[in-house]
Amino acid sequence: MFTTGLGFLLFVLAAFRLTRLFVFDKITAFIRAPFHEEMEESEPDGSVVTYIQIKGTGLRYWIGELLSCYWCSGIWCSGLLIGLYYIWPEGTEVLISILAIAGAAGIIETLVGRLMNGA
């Protein structure tokens, strides 16, 4: 599976992007919605802070915790990618390539944005 350093890097970038997709991205908010409620509070300086409240008990609460934890979700996303790779290597290579390219692009965009803003 990880026959080269490049193969390992592609898996790392793909797991990074898939994890961010589930935990943070707006496009997958519908997946988190049954498990999370977003709450907003106004700070004294006028800024708004958004935080989540996990819904339910038992399995629903456990999934909510999982989807709110980047580290926890990262383990499951990594396992999912590796499992899929063992079951269907050809198709999973395409998925890993797409996720890895998107992950690298996201990292580059963040770095360029910080350089352009002088932060």
DAFENMO-V635753 format. One record per residue. N is the residue number from 1. OMEGA is omega in degrees with one decimal (NA if undefined). Layout:
BEGIN
N/OMEGA
N/OMEGA
END
This chain:
BEGIN
1/179.0
2/-176.5
3/179.0
4/174.3
5/178.4
6/177.8
7/177.9
8/179.3
9/178.3
10/176.6
11/179.9
12/180.0
13/179.0
14/178.5
15/176.9
16/-176.4
17/179.5
18/178.9
19/178.1
20/178.8
21/-178.6
22/-171.8
23/-169.5
24/-168.5
25/179.8
26/-176.4
27/178.9
28/178.1
29/179.4
30/177.0
31/-178.8
32/-172.8
33/179.1
34/-174.2
35/-176.3
36/168.0
37/179.6
38/179.5
39/177.5
40/176.1
41/176.7
42/177.3
43/178.5
44/-179.6
45/178.2
46/178.7
47/-179.4
48/178.5
49/178.0
50/175.0
51/-178.6
52/171.8
53/-177.2
54/-176.3
55/166.9
56/178.8
57/176.1
58/-177.1
59/179.2
60/178.5
61/-179.6
62/178.3
63/176.4
64/176.2
65/-179.9
66/-177.9
67/178.1
68/-176.4
69/-179.2
70/-178.5
71/-179.6
72/179.9
73/179.4
74/178.0
75/-178.6
76/178.0
77/177.4
78/178.1
79/178.1
80/-179.5
81/179.9
82/177.9
83/177.5
84/-179.6
85/178.3
86/-178.3
87/-173.9
88/-174.2
89/-175.5
90/-179.9
91/-179.1
92/176.6
93/177.7
94/178.8
95/179.6
96/178.7
97/-179.9
98/-179.4
99/-179.3
100/178.5
101/178.4
102/178.1
103/178.1
104/178.7
105/178.1
106/178.0
107/179.1
108/179.3
109/178.0
110/179.8
111/179.4
112/178.6
113/179.1
114/178.1
115/-179.0
116/-179.5
117/177.4
118/-179.1
119/NA
END
